[in-house]
């Protein structure tokens, strides 16, 4: 059973396993070497911050990577909030730490997600749910719900970050933790991990009076995927959920030779599916194209302050939602979920019974709560 997920009105999908003769990361080497070995003898730890602004796709093309044991690499997400993708022609050696974790809640404000992850909800009597498809529910009088990584698939394709925790209000407004980010590291040769790759969810904001509890929900862990001919080392891969009920994320190794003896937290699978970056137009895709007869923006953002579609308040429920499908077998089960800005998500199902394998549509009627919200679609097929 494969699941194809369309998220925040965007088409994204899983794909079947494909075996290639050898692993080719696809790196052009245009970013040179990422090598911090010159910092090895400083005698103290160093935090290297990579600002992703100059890589709007999040894809880095390295010749090789060397992160020594006293170096931690963190990231400032780009404007598109893409996951981090490191492609390397040569070896990737990580003895230090690579960290795409989400931020903790701060006061009433939710923590920002790591690269590719979603932010936590705002705390208080007007609190909001955590962002993302597994965002934690807000609460006006107790703890916010933890973000969950209850989406995606075992291949970790597409590469998705974690969801934010819900805002809480346990006597004071407390923001939820941000979801852990997502990172793909691919080498044409070897990945040796003796250090850490962290994609942890942020903590929900805690009791400001030091009572040792958290009211904001924790963000979920994100996703880590490693691809190489050989993966070795005795380090740790950590997409842990943030404190206060954040769920763990996903880990995927694709390799011919798995010699890794280290630790992992979260849902972990190993295989030999060597498609690294899916080719556009060849995979199953879902796109929400209209809501109540109103066309969705051609470049949707999923941001409530700049809605991708505005439906008249006079529109009667249930409201038809059209989902366009590509490369998806006819009569696949399509689910549409609406997550309102306030309140619980609602879902409805239908089938893509019109069109062809290459291009089909499903029209699904759903009772949409009034006010802003996020819409996403999923499809399930046995083909």
Secondary structure by P-SEA (a helix, b strand, c coil): cbbbbbcccbbbbccccccccccccccccccccccccccccccbbbbbbbcccccccccccccbbbbcccbbbbbbcccccccbbbbbccbbbbcbbbbbbbbcccccbbbbbcccbbbbbbbccccccccccbbbbbbcccccbbbbccccccccccbbbbbbbbbbcccbbbbbbbcbbbbbbbbccbbbccccccbbbbbccccccccccccbbbbcbbbbbbbccccccbbbbbbcccccbbbbbbbbbbcccccccccccccccccccccccccccccbbbbbccccccccccccccccccccbbbbccccccbbbbbbbcccccccbbbbbbbcccbbbbbccccccccccccbbbbbbbbcccccbbbbbbbbbcc
